[in-house]
Amino acid sequence: KESAKQATCLSNLRQVGLAVSMYSTDFDGRIARFHKWLFTKGGDLTSGALYPYLKSKFVYLCPTDVTELSQQRAKALRDAAERAAQNRIAVPSGGFTGRRDFSYSMNCALCHVDNFSAFLEPSKTAFYLEPKLGPNEYTGVVAPNGPEALAFRHRKRGHLMYGDLHIDTLDKKAFNKAARVSRFWYANDQVR
């Protein structure tokens, strides 16, 4: 079952890579800006720069992450009910309202990179990652060397895409080694 989810997750990340490539072709080598790739209207994936190329909200989600999100939401509802019972207050009828509907985030260190030509070593620079996100997270970017920069949810491995759009799967040890190198996060020497 997890093998199928992992394959779907990799396929989704590849589709994001194809969308990035098509976007770049349509916009003279430019890449979708870090604050517009996911959405431009408050949390609406269909407003993001890549959505016209993906045409499906499901591509933004890793199936394993969906399972984890469901478990987090159920726990949040149980916790809220327990706190309400202890304090003798009513639980809001809407329950838990966190609605993250994506699993992948862009490397935040690319905030000033707007063109593929800016990458000095694209095969070594992280572009999109599958970070460990909270249920209410909705920025669509992941900070360099953040403690949750990669979720190791696929048999203790995580997926990421590099600047040359190849996909890799790293365990925690390999990720930590790669993440210590400045080029992993930064596309060139001008932006830090």
N, C-alpha and C positions, 0 to 999 in steps of 0.2 A: 504494500500500500504506500509506504513512504517512498519507494523507488518511483512510483508513478507521479507522486507529488513533486519529487525532486526534478524529474524529467519535465514536468509542466512548468516549474519555476525557471529552469534553464531556458526552456522555449520562450517563456514570457520575456526574460531578460534579453534573449536574442532578438525578439520582436522590437523591444525598446531600441536596441542597437540598430536595427534596420530603419526604424523611424528616425533616429538621429541622423543616419546616413541620408535618407530621403530629404529630411529637413535641410541638411547641409547642402545638398545638391540644389534644392530650390532657392536657397538663400546665399549663393556664391561662397560656399565653404564655411559659412557661419554656423555656430552651434546655438541651440536654444539656451537662453540665459538661465542661470541657476534659479532665479526667482520667478521664471515664467514657464519652465518646462512642464511643471506639474499642473498648475492652474494659474489663471489671471483674475478670476472672480472667486473670492472667498470659498475655497474648498470644493469648487466645481471642476472635476477632472476634465469635463468636456470643453472647458475653456483654456486648457493648457496648450502650449505650442506644439506638443507632439501628438495630441489626441487626433487631429485630422489624419494622421498617418497610422494610428493604431486602431481607431474606430471601435474600441471596446474597453469598457472599464475593467473587465476581468483580467486583461493583460497586465494591469498594474499590481495584481495581487498574487502572491505565492500561496498555493493551497495549504502548505504547512503553517504559514503565518495566519491564514484564515482560521484554522483549528485553534491556534494559540490565542488569537483574538477572542474567539468564542469563549474559551476557558477563562480569559481575563475578565470579560464582561460578566460572565456568570458569577465569578468570585466577587466582582465589584457589587453586583446586585445583592448577593448574600451578605456581604460586609455592611452594605447600606441598611439592609433589613435588620441585621443584628444591632447596629448602632441605634437605629430608630427604636427597636424594642427596648434597649437599655435606657434610652432617654425618653421613652414613651411618647414618641412623635410619629406622625404618619410618614410613610415612604412616598416620595413623589410618584405619581401614577406613570410618568414616562420612564421611570427607572434610570438606568445608566445611559447617558446620552453621547458618550464618546463614539465617534464614527470614523475612525481612520479607515480609508478604503484604498490604500496602496502599501506596497511592501518595499519598494526600491527608492533610493535617494541619490541625488547627485552630490559629488564631492564638493563641499563648500569652498575649498581652496581654489576652485576654478572660477570664483566669482568675477574675476576680471579677464578671464579668457573668453573670447567670443569667436574664435576661429580655430579650425584644426591646425592651421599653420603655426600657431603659437606653441604647440606641443613640441618640445625638443626630443623627447623620447616617449612617444605615445604608447608603446608596448609596455612601459614601466609605470605609467601614471594612471591611478585609479580614476575612473570616470563616474560610473554608477555602481553603487554597492547595495547589498541587502542587509541593512543594519538592524539591530534589535531596537525596535521602536515601541514606545508606549501606546496604549489604546487611544490616547488623545493627541498624539503627535501629528502635526500637520504642516511642517515646513517643507518637506521634500528635499532637504539637504542634510548632509552628515558632516560634522566637523572633523578636521584632521586629528588623528590620535585620540578621538573620543573613546570612552570606555565601552561604548556599545556600537562602535563603527561597523562591525560585521556581526551578524547573527549566525551562530554555529548551530543551525537548526536542522541541517541535513546530515545526519550521522556524524555530528560534531564537526561539520564543515560549513562554510558559507560561500555564497556566490558573489562575484563582482565582475564588472566589465572595465576594460582598460581603454585608454584614449585611441588605440587602433581598432577598437570595438571587438577585440577577442574576449571571450568569457573564460574565467578561471574559477576553480573551486579550491579554497584553502582551508586547512585546519588552523587552529588557534596559534600553534607554534610558527607555521609558515607565514600567517598573516602578521603576527607580531614582528617577525624578522623583516618582512617587506615594508611594513608601516614605519619602521625606524629610519628608512631611507627617505630623504627629503623629496626626491623625484617621484616617489610613490604618490605623494599628495600634491606636489606643485608641478605644473606643466612646463614652467620655465624658471629662469633665475631672477626675473624682474618682479615677480609677485610673491610676497611672503606675508 
